[in-house]
Amino acid sequence: MELKAFNIAFAGLKVGQHQFEYEVDNTFFENFGFEEFNSSSLAVTAVLDKRTTIMDLKLTAHGVVNVNCDVTNEPFDLPVEVDMDLVIKFGEEFNDENIELLILPHGEYQFNISQYVYEMIVLSIPQKRVHPGVEDGTLDSEVLDKLDELSVAAPEEKETEQVDPRWDVLKKLKTDNN
């Protein structure tokens, strides 16, 4: 997938809202050297609200990415639902240092949103990816069986020994003063 497809040429657009649709899969992420997804299928929508001196861009993405579980290494589909807002202004020189603000030089007629789409999706993925079957106990996996087998059993609680009653009086004094 060529990243040129993510260019938005705003110079010829009328004032108002304009919608752009994109389909994103693994070839998109490979352009950024990102290969952590087994597969991906996402629909991205960009709504550009063009005004005379400023533009607002709302990006939304929804779909699934197939990743391996960090506990069992079993692949599973992780749902993705994310959005991002970006303000686009014009200035002396290009500046994209602020995540919520893009400054384009005067005379520019287009900009590319691929970096924003990439970051929005990748940053929405949780650090720890756990198969839903692990969380609800429905996943049948050799790894989980082995983890259960090797887990240390909780220590049994010792029966409370008979405590000298004088200690109880001292404990009461300690809690009364607080």
QUIVENSUL-V184895 format. One record per backbone hydrogen bond with DSSP energy under -0.5 kcal/mol. CO is the residue of the C=O (numbers start at 1). NH is the residue of the N-H. If there is no record, write none. Layout:
BEGIN
CO/NH ; CO/NH
END
This chain:
BEGIN
2/5 ; 3/6 ; 4/7 ; 6/113 ; 7/9 ; 8/10 ; 8/111 ; 10/13 ; 16/50 ; 18/48 ; 20/46 ; 22/44 ; 24/42 ; 25/28 ; 25/29 ; 26/30 ; 27/31 ; 28/31 ; 29/32 ; 29/34 ; 30/33 ; 33/35 ; 39/66 ; 41/64 ; 42/24 ; 42/44 ; 43/62 ; 44/22 ; 45/60 ; 46/20 ; 46/48 ; 47/49 ; 47/58 ; 48/18 ; 48/50 ; 49/56 ; 50/16 ; 54/51 ; 55/88 ; 56/49 ; 57/59 ; 57/86 ; 58/47 ; 59/84 ; 60/45 ; 61/82 ; 62/43 ; 63/80 ; 64/41 ; 65/67 ; 65/78 ; 66/38 ; 66/39 ; 67/76 ; 69/73 ; 74/69 ; 76/67 ; 76/78 ; 77/79 ; 78/65 ; 80/63 ; 82/61 ; 84/59 ; 86/57 ; 87/89 ; 87/102 ; 88/55 ; 89/104 ; 91/106 ; 95/103 ; 98/101 ; 100/87 ; 102/89 ; 102/104 ; 103/95 ; 104/91 ; 105/108 ; 109/10 ; 109/11 ; 111/8 ; 113/117 ; 114/118 ; 115/119 ; 116/120 ; 117/121 ; 118/122 ; 119/123 ; 120/124 ; 121/124 ; 121/125 ; 122/125 ; 127/129 ; 128/130 ; 129/70 ; 129/131 ; 131/134 ; 131/135 ; 132/136 ; 133/137 ; 133/138 ; 133/139 ; 139/141 ; 141/145 ; 142/146 ; 143/147 ; 144/148 ; 145/149 ; 146/150 ; 147/151 ; 164/167 ; 164/168 ; 165/169 ; 166/170 ; 167/171 ; 168/172 ; 169/173 ; 170/174 ; 171/175 ; 172/176 ; 173/177 ; 174/178
END
